[in-house]
Amino acid sequence: MGNRINAAVEEIIRKFVKNPKFEEEIRKLIGGSIDTSELDREYDGLNFRYI
């Protein structure tokens, strides 16, 4: 059950990060860009292990 909760939380975070409006607001706060490619690779690797 814990893995399902972790996966759900991870999916919510991924959706936030991929949302252009969220990215725009974060950029305003930190003045930089967000590179999610490393997180995407990690997610894909974790997803592959649990399927």
N, CA, C and O atoms as a MOPAC input file, in Angstrom:
PM7 MOZYME 1SCF
protein

 N      0.82000 1    -1.19200 1     0.00000 1
 C      0.00000 1     0.00000 1     0.00000 1
 C      0.86500 1     1.25800 1     0.00000 1
 O      0.52700 1     2.24700 1    -0.65000 1
 N      1.97800 1     1.21800 1     0.72700 1
 C      2.87000 1     2.36900 1     0.77400 1
 C      3.41800 1     2.73200 1    -0.59100 1
 O      3.57100 1     3.91100 1    -0.90900 1
 N      3.71700 1     1.71500 1    -1.40500 1
 C      4.22600 1     1.97900 1    -2.75600 1
 C      3.18000 1     2.67700 1    -3.61500 1
 O      3.51600 1     3.53600 1    -4.43000 1
 N      1.91600 1     2.31100 1    -3.43600 1
 C      0.84500 1     2.96400 1    -4.20800 1
 C      0.71100 1     4.42600 1    -3.81600 1
 O      0.49300 1     5.29000 1    -4.66500 1
 N      0.84200 1     4.69700 1    -2.52200 1
 C      0.76300 1     6.08300 1    -2.05800 1
 C      1.95000 1     6.87200 1    -2.58800 1
 O      1.78400 1     7.98700 1    -3.08200 1
 N      3.14700 1     6.30000 1    -2.49000 1
 C      4.33800 1     6.97300 1    -3.01500 1
 C      4.19600 1     7.25100 1    -4.50100 1
 O      4.55200 1     8.33100 1    -4.97400 1
 N      3.68100 1     6.28600 1    -5.23100 1
 C      3.50100 1     6.46100 1    -6.67500 1
 C      2.48600 1     7.56500 1    -6.96600 1
 O      2.66600 1     8.35100 1    -7.89600 1
 N      1.42800 1     7.62200 1    -6.17400 1
 C      0.41000 1     8.66000 1    -6.37500 1
 C      0.98700 1    10.04300 1    -6.08800 1
 O      0.75100 1    10.98700 1    -6.84200 1
 N      1.73900 1    10.16000 1    -5.00200 1
 C      2.36900 1    11.44200 1    -4.66100 1
 C      3.35800 1    11.83900 1    -5.74700 1
 O      3.40800 1    13.00100 1    -6.15200 1
 N      4.13600 1    10.88600 1    -6.21500 1
 C      5.11000 1    11.16000 1    -7.27200 1
 C      4.41400 1    11.65100 1    -8.53800 1
 O      4.88300 1    12.58600 1    -9.18600 1
 N      3.31000 1    11.02700 1    -8.88500 1
 C      2.57800 1    11.42600 1   -10.09200 1
 C      2.02900 1    12.84700 1    -9.95900 1
 O      2.07100 1    13.62400 1   -10.91300 1
 N      1.52200 1    13.18000 1    -8.79200 1
 C      1.01500 1    14.53900 1    -8.56200 1
 C      2.13800 1    15.55300 1    -8.70900 1
 O      1.96400 1    16.58600 1    -9.35600 1
 N      3.28400 1    15.26700 1    -8.11600 1
 C      4.43000 1    16.17700 1    -8.21500 1
 C      4.86200 1    16.31900 1    -9.66400 1
 O      5.14700 1    17.42800 1   -10.11600 1
 N      4.91600 1    15.21900 1   -10.39800 1
 C      5.30900 1    15.27500 1   -11.81200 1
 C      4.33900 1    16.14400 1   -12.61300 1
 O      4.76200 1    16.90800 1   -13.48000 1
 N      3.05300 1    16.03200 1   -12.32800 1
 C      2.06800 1    16.84600 1   -13.04600 1
 C      2.25800 1    18.32300 1   -12.73200 1
 O      2.15200 1    19.16500 1   -13.62400 1
 N      2.53700 1    18.64500 1   -11.47400 1
 C      2.81900 1    20.03900 1   -11.12000 1
 C      4.02300 1    20.55200 1   -11.88500 1
 O      3.96900 1    21.62700 1   -12.48200 1
 N      5.10300 1    19.79700 1   -11.87300 1
 C      6.35500 1    20.23900 1   -12.48400 1
 C      6.19900 1    20.40800 1   -13.98800 1
 O      6.82100 1    21.29500 1   -14.57200 1
 N      5.39100 1    19.58400 1   -14.61900 1
 C      5.21100 1    19.67100 1   -16.07100 1
 C      4.19200 1    20.74200 1   -16.47500 1
 O      4.05500 1    21.05000 1   -17.65900 1
 N      3.49100 1    21.30000 1   -15.51400 1
 C      2.50100 1    22.33700 1   -15.79300 1
 C      3.21800 1    23.64600 1   -16.10400 1
 O      3.97600 1    24.14300 1   -15.27000 1
 N      2.99200 1    24.21800 1   -17.29500 1
 C      3.68300 1    25.45700 1   -17.67800 1
 C      3.43100 1    26.62100 1   -16.71500 1
 O      4.33100 1    27.42200 1   -16.46700 1
 N      2.23200 1    26.71700 1   -16.17900 1
 C      1.93700 1    27.80100 1   -15.23600 1
 C      2.74900 1    27.62300 1   -13.95100 1
 O      3.28100 1    28.59500 1   -13.41400 1
 N      2.84500 1    26.40600 1   -13.46400 1
 C      3.64700 1    26.12200 1   -12.27000 1
 C      5.10100 1    26.49400 1   -12.53200 1
 O      5.74400 1    27.14500 1   -11.70900 1
 N      5.61000 1    26.07500 1   -13.68000 1
 C      6.99500 1    26.38900 1   -14.03700 1
 C      7.20700 1    27.90200 1   -14.10000 1
 O      8.21500 1    28.41600 1   -13.61500 1
 N      6.26100 1    28.60100 1   -14.69300 1
 C      6.36800 1    30.06000 1   -14.79900 1
 C      6.44200 1    30.70900 1   -13.41600 1
 O      7.25200 1    31.60800 1   -13.18800 1
 N      5.60200 1    30.25300 1   -12.50800 1
 C      5.59300 1    30.81900 1   -11.15500 1
 C      6.88100 1    30.49300 1   -10.40600 1
 O      7.41200 1    31.34000 1    -9.68800 1
 N      7.38000 1    29.28200 1   -10.56700 1
 C      8.64100 1    28.90600 1    -9.91600 1
 C      9.78200 1    29.73500 1   -10.48900 1
 O     10.64900 1    30.19300 1    -9.74500 1
 N      9.78900 1    29.93100 1   -11.79400 1
 C     10.83700 1    30.75800 1   -12.41100 1
 C     10.82000 1    32.17200 1   -11.84400 1
 O     11.87000 1    32.76900 1   -11.61000 1
 N      9.63100 1    32.69500 1   -11.62700 1
 C      9.52700 1    34.02400 1   -11.02800 1
 C     10.16800 1    34.03700 1    -9.64300 1
 O     10.84200 1    34.99700 1    -9.26800 1
 N      9.95200 1    32.96900 1    -8.89500 1
 C     10.47600 1    32.90400 1    -7.53400 1
 C     11.98600 1    32.71000 1    -7.48900 1
 O     12.66400 1    33.32400 1    -6.66600 1
 N     12.51600 1    31.86600 1    -8.36000 1
 C     13.94500 1    31.56100 1    -8.28600 1
 C     14.76000 1    32.19500 1    -9.39800 1
 O     15.99000 1    32.19700 1    -9.34200 1
 N     14.09000 1    32.73100 1   -10.40800 1
 C     14.80400 1    33.42200 1   -11.48200 1
 C     15.63400 1    32.50800 1   -12.35900 1
 O     16.65000 1    32.94400 1   -12.89900 1
 N     15.24200 1    31.26400 1   -12.51900 1
 C     15.99200 1    30.33200 1   -13.35900 1
 C     15.05300 1    29.42100 1   -14.11700 1
 O     13.86400 1    29.70800 1   -14.25000 1
 N     15.58600 1    28.33800 1   -14.60800 1
 C     14.76100 1    27.38500 1   -15.33700 1
 C     14.72600 1    26.05600 1   -14.59900 1
 O     15.57100 1    25.77400 1   -13.74900 1
 N     13.74300 1    25.25900 1   -14.93900 1
 C     13.57500 1    23.95100 1   -14.32400 1
 C     13.87700 1    22.89600 1   -15.37800 1
 O     13.24700 1    22.86100 1   -16.43600 1
 N     14.83800 1    22.04300 1   -15.08200 1
 C     15.18300 1    20.94800 1   -15.98600 1
 C     14.69200 1    19.65900 1   -15.34600 1
 O     15.26100 1    19.19000 1   -14.35900 1
 N     13.64200 1    19.09200 1   -15.90700 1
 C     13.05800 1    17.88300 1   -15.33300 1
 C     13.58600 1    16.61000 1   -15.97800 1
 O     13.10900 1    15.52200 1   -15.65600 1
 N     14.54700 1    16.71400 1   -16.86900 1
 C     15.00800 1    15.52500 1   -17.59300 1
 C     15.58800 1    14.48000 1   -16.64400 1
 O     15.35100 1    13.28600 1   -16.83000 1
 N     16.33700 1    14.90200 1   -15.63600 1
 C     16.89900 1    13.93300 1   -14.69100 1
 C     15.78300 1    13.25800 1   -13.89400 1
 O     15.82700 1    12.04800 1   -13.67000 1
 N     14.79700 1    14.02200 1   -13.46900 1
 C     13.66300 1    13.44000 1   -12.75400 1
 C     12.88100 1    12.48700 1   -13.64600 1
 O     12.42600 1    11.43900 1   -13.18900 1
 N     12.72400 1    12.84400 1   -14.91300 1
 C     12.02800 1    11.96700 1   -15.85400 1
 C     12.75500 1    10.63700 1   -16.01100 1
 O     12.12400 1     9.58000 1   -16.02500 1
 N     14.08400 1    10.68700 1   -16.13000 1
 C     14.86500 1     9.44800 1   -16.25600 1
 C     14.73700 1     8.60100 1   -14.99400 1
 O     14.57600 1     7.38300 1   -15.07600 1
 N     14.80900 1     9.23600 1   -13.83100 1
 C     14.68500 1     8.50400 1   -12.57300 1
 C     13.30100 1     7.88000 1   -12.45500 1
 O     13.16400 1     6.72700 1   -12.04600 1
 N     12.27400 1     8.64900 1   -12.81500 1
 C     10.90500 1     8.13800 1   -12.77100 1
 C     10.75500 1     6.92300 1   -13.68500 1
 O     10.18500 1     5.90800 1   -13.28600 1
 N     11.26600 1     7.02900 1   -14.90700 1
 C     11.17300 1     5.92100 1   -15.85300 1
 C     11.87000 1     4.68300 1   -15.31300 1
 O     11.36200 1     3.57000 1   -15.45200 1
 N     13.03600 1     4.87200 1   -14.69500 1
 C     13.76400 1     3.74800 1   -14.11500 1
 C     13.00600 1     3.11700 1   -12.96500 1
 O     12.92800 1     1.89200 1   -12.86800 1
 N     12.44800 1     3.93900 1   -12.09500 1
 C     11.67200 1     3.41800 1   -10.97000 1
 C     10.40400 1     2.74500 1   -11.45600 1
 O     10.02800 1     1.68300 1   -10.96000 1
 N      9.75400 1     3.35200 1   -12.41100 1
 C      8.52600 1     2.79600 1   -12.95400 1
 C      8.78700 1     1.42400 1   -13.57000 1
 O      7.98700 1     0.50300 1   -13.40400 1
 N      9.89700 1     1.29100 1   -14.27300 1
 C     10.25500 1     0.02200 1   -14.90300 1
 C     10.46800 1    -1.06300 1   -13.84500 1
 O     10.07300 1    -2.21200 1   -14.04600 1
 N     11.09100 1    -0.70400 1   -12.72300 1
 C     11.37700 1    -1.69300 1   -11.67400 1
 C     10.11800 1    -2.20500 1   -11.00000 1
 O     10.07100 1    -3.36200 1   -10.58200 1
 N      9.09300 1    -1.36100 1   -10.88400 1
 C      7.89800 1    -1.74200 1   -10.14100 1
 C      6.79800 1    -2.33500 1   -11.00100 1
 O      5.78300 1    -2.79500 1   -10.48000 1
 N      6.98600 1    -2.32800 1   -12.29700 1
 C      5.93800 1    -2.88900 1   -13.17400 1
 C      6.11500 1    -4.36900 1   -13.31700 1
 O      5.33600 1    -5.02000 1   -14.01300 1

